[in-house]
Amino acid sequence: MSDNPYAPPPPSPPNPFGAPPPNPYGAPPNPYGAPPNPYGAPQANPQYQSPSGGFNPYAPPQADLYVTLGEGAGEGMLAERGTRLGASMLDGLLYGGVAAVGAAVGAIFDEDAIVLVAFALMTVLAIYQWYLIATTGQSLAKKWLGIRIVRVDGTPLGFLYGVFLRSWVTQLVAALIPLGGLIDPLLIFGDDRRCLHDHIAGTKVVVAIPES
């Protein structure tokens, strides 16, 4: 035995029984295999691509439910039929309320002025509504309910398509063609949810982007 405490230990004695024999059966196979992924490989969502072209999992989701004015205004989620009906009814109630106020004011001064004052106030309201539609695509009721009229091709709405074709021409068609006034709203039950006046003016009604 060496007196050097730092010397390496002596080698272990050999195993008198030898190395254990190998397993003749090998590793047991998995009879079920790896379970397949029923959803396939995950696909990268282009809305999460970073400016450098890589995948950014922290990017906020981009919704295409809303529409903006100007370029690309033809895109957006279609407004619900019930919402469109509610907006139409609200606009009608506005005219009825204004007519009632005009009649009340006219009755105070002269009974002969009832119709005149009511008609004058309704005309003022109509002009204001036409202005709103031509410039923003929304009547008062449509603004309150968060929907907007846009052109199908994305071009600006304007007075020609928003008022003249969509309202005035449609009313003329309804007056000249039997059942024209009934056909107009019934067409909203199509897949594109467009009434007759929408087809005449090339418009549709969509959910409006919330104003910041």
VENKA-V540574 format. One record per residue. N is the residue number from 1. RES is the residue in one small letter. SS is DSSP state (H for helix, E for strand, C for the rest). PSI is psi in whole degrees, -180 to 180 (none if undefined). Layout:
n:N res:RES ss:SS psi:PSI
n:N res:RES ss:SS psi:PSI
This chain:
n:1 res:m ss:C psi:134
n:2 res:s ss:C psi:147
n:3 res:d ss:C psi:-1
n:4 res:n ss:C psi:111
n:5 res:p ss:C psi:-15
n:6 res:y ss:C psi:4
n:7 res:a ss:C psi:148
n:8 res:p ss:C psi:151
n:9 res:p ss:C psi:152
n:10 res:p ss:C psi:152
n:11 res:p ss:C psi:150
n:12 res:s ss:C psi:147
n:13 res:p ss:C psi:151
n:14 res:p ss:C psi:152
n:15 res:n ss:C psi:118
n:16 res:p ss:C psi:-16
n:17 res:f ss:C psi:-9
n:18 res:g ss:C psi:176
n:19 res:a ss:C psi:146
n:20 res:p ss:C psi:143
n:21 res:p ss:C psi:151
n:22 res:p ss:C psi:158
n:23 res:n ss:C psi:114
n:24 res:p ss:C psi:-15
n:25 res:y ss:C psi:-13
n:26 res:g ss:C psi:-176
n:27 res:a ss:C psi:135
n:28 res:p ss:C psi:130
n:29 res:p ss:C psi:155
n:30 res:n ss:C psi:109
n:31 res:p ss:C psi:-16
n:32 res:y ss:C psi:-22
n:33 res:g ss:C psi:179
n:34 res:a ss:C psi:130
n:35 res:p ss:C psi:133
n:36 res:p ss:C psi:153
n:37 res:n ss:C psi:110
n:38 res:p ss:C psi:-15
n:39 res:y ss:C psi:-2
n:40 res:g ss:C psi:180
n:41 res:a ss:C psi:140
n:42 res:p ss:C psi:138
n:43 res:q ss:C psi:140
n:44 res:a ss:C psi:132
n:45 res:n ss:C psi:124
n:46 res:p ss:H psi:-21
n:47 res:q ss:H psi:-12
n:48 res:y ss:H psi:7
n:49 res:q ss:E psi:134
n:50 res:s ss:C psi:164
n:51 res:p ss:C psi:-28
n:52 res:s ss:C psi:-2
n:53 res:g ss:C psi:-6
n:54 res:g ss:C psi:175
n:55 res:f ss:E psi:126
n:56 res:n ss:C psi:101
n:57 res:p ss:C psi:-10
n:58 res:y ss:C psi:0
n:59 res:a ss:C psi:142
n:60 res:p ss:C psi:146
n:61 res:p ss:C psi:145
n:62 res:q ss:C psi:117
n:63 res:a ss:C psi:143
n:64 res:d ss:C psi:37
n:65 res:l ss:C psi:-13
n:66 res:y ss:C psi:170
n:67 res:v ss:E psi:144
n:68 res:t ss:C psi:158
n:69 res:l ss:C psi:162
n:70 res:g ss:C psi:-144
n:71 res:e ss:C psi:133
n:72 res:g ss:C psi:14
n:73 res:a ss:C psi:-8
n:74 res:g ss:C psi:-1
n:75 res:e ss:C psi:159
n:76 res:g ss:C psi:162
n:77 res:m ss:C psi:132
n:78 res:l ss:E psi:141
n:79 res:a ss:C psi:149
n:80 res:e ss:C psi:149
n:81 res:r ss:H psi:-41
n:82 res:g ss:H psi:-36
n:83 res:t ss:H psi:-41
n:84 res:r ss:H psi:-42
n:85 res:l ss:H psi:-43
n:86 res:g ss:H psi:-40
n:87 res:a ss:H psi:-41
n:88 res:s ss:H psi:-41
n:89 res:m ss:H psi:-40
n:90 res:l ss:H psi:-42
n:91 res:d ss:H psi:-40
n:92 res:g ss:H psi:-40
n:93 res:l ss:H psi:-34
n:94 res:l ss:H psi:-47
n:95 res:y ss:H psi:-40
n:96 res:g ss:H psi:-40
n:97 res:g ss:H psi:-42
n:98 res:v ss:H psi:-41
n:99 res:a ss:H psi:-40
n:100 res:a ss:H psi:-41
n:101 res:v ss:H psi:-43
n:102 res:g ss:H psi:-40
n:103 res:a ss:H psi:-39
n:104 res:a ss:H psi:-42
n:105 res:v ss:H psi:-42
n:106 res:g ss:H psi:-37
n:107 res:a ss:H psi:-27
n:108 res:i ss:H psi:-39
n:109 res:f ss:H psi:-48
n:110 res:d ss:C psi:133
n:111 res:e ss:H psi:-30
n:112 res:d ss:H psi:-15
n:113 res:a ss:H psi:0
n:114 res:i ss:H psi:-54
n:115 res:v ss:H psi:-41
n:116 res:l ss:H psi:-47
n:117 res:v ss:H psi:-41
n:118 res:a ss:H psi:-44
n:119 res:f ss:H psi:-39
n:120 res:a ss:H psi:-45
n:121 res:l ss:H psi:-37
n:122 res:m ss:H psi:-36
n:123 res:t ss:H psi:-42
n:124 res:v ss:H psi:-44
n:125 res:l ss:H psi:-42
n:126 res:a ss:H psi:-44
n:127 res:i ss:H psi:-42
n:128 res:y ss:H psi:-41
n:129 res:q ss:H psi:-42
n:130 res:w ss:H psi:-38
n:131 res:y ss:H psi:-45
n:132 res:l ss:H psi:-43
n:133 res:i ss:H psi:-44
n:134 res:a ss:H psi:-32
n:135 res:t ss:H psi:-31
n:136 res:t ss:H psi:-12
n:137 res:g ss:C psi:12
n:138 res:q ss:C psi:129
n:139 res:s ss:C psi:178
n:140 res:l ss:H psi:-46
n:141 res:a ss:H psi:-40
n:142 res:k ss:H psi:-37
n:143 res:k ss:H psi:-43
n:144 res:w ss:H psi:-35
n:145 res:l ss:H psi:2
n:146 res:g ss:C psi:37
n:147 res:i ss:E psi:163
n:148 res:r ss:E psi:146
n:149 res:i ss:E psi:132
n:150 res:v ss:E psi:160
n:151 res:r ss:E psi:146
n:152 res:v ss:C psi:-36
n:153 res:d ss:C psi:1
n:154 res:g ss:C psi:-2
n:155 res:t ss:C psi:161
n:156 res:p ss:C psi:147
n:157 res:l ss:C psi:-65
n:158 res:g ss:H psi:177
n:159 res:f ss:H psi:-37
n:160 res:l ss:H psi:-51
n:161 res:y ss:H psi:-34
n:162 res:g ss:H psi:-31
n:163 res:v ss:H psi:-56
n:164 res:f ss:H psi:-56
n:165 res:l ss:H psi:-42
n:166 res:r ss:H psi:-28
n:167 res:s ss:H psi:-60
n:168 res:w ss:H psi:-49
n:169 res:v ss:H psi:-39
n:170 res:t ss:H psi:-40
n:171 res:q ss:H psi:-36
n:172 res:l ss:H psi:-43
n:173 res:v ss:H psi:-42
n:174 res:a ss:H psi:-32
n:175 res:a ss:H psi:-30
n:176 res:l ss:H psi:-29
n:177 res:i ss:C psi:127
n:178 res:p ss:C psi:137
n:179 res:l ss:C psi:12
n:180 res:g ss:H psi:-37
n:181 res:g ss:H psi:-23
n:182 res:l ss:H psi:-36
n:183 res:i ss:H psi:-37
n:184 res:d ss:H psi:-57
n:185 res:p ss:H psi:-25
n:186 res:l ss:H psi:-27
n:187 res:l ss:H psi:-13
n:188 res:i ss:H psi:-16
n:189 res:f ss:H psi:3
n:190 res:g ss:C psi:171
n:191 res:d ss:C psi:-31
n:192 res:d ss:C psi:-2
n:193 res:r ss:C psi:43
n:194 res:r ss:C psi:128
n:195 res:c ss:C psi:178
n:196 res:l ss:H psi:-41
n:197 res:h ss:H psi:-27
n:198 res:d ss:H psi:-40
n:199 res:h ss:H psi:-39
n:200 res:i ss:H psi:-42
n:201 res:a ss:H psi:-6
n:202 res:g ss:C psi:41
n:203 res:t ss:E psi:170
n:204 res:k ss:E psi:164
n:205 res:v ss:E psi:127
n:206 res:v ss:E psi:169
n:207 res:v ss:E psi:130
n:208 res:a ss:E psi:146
n:209 res:i ss:C psi:134
n:210 res:p ss:C psi:138
n:211 res:e ss:C psi:135
n:212 res:s ss:C psi:none
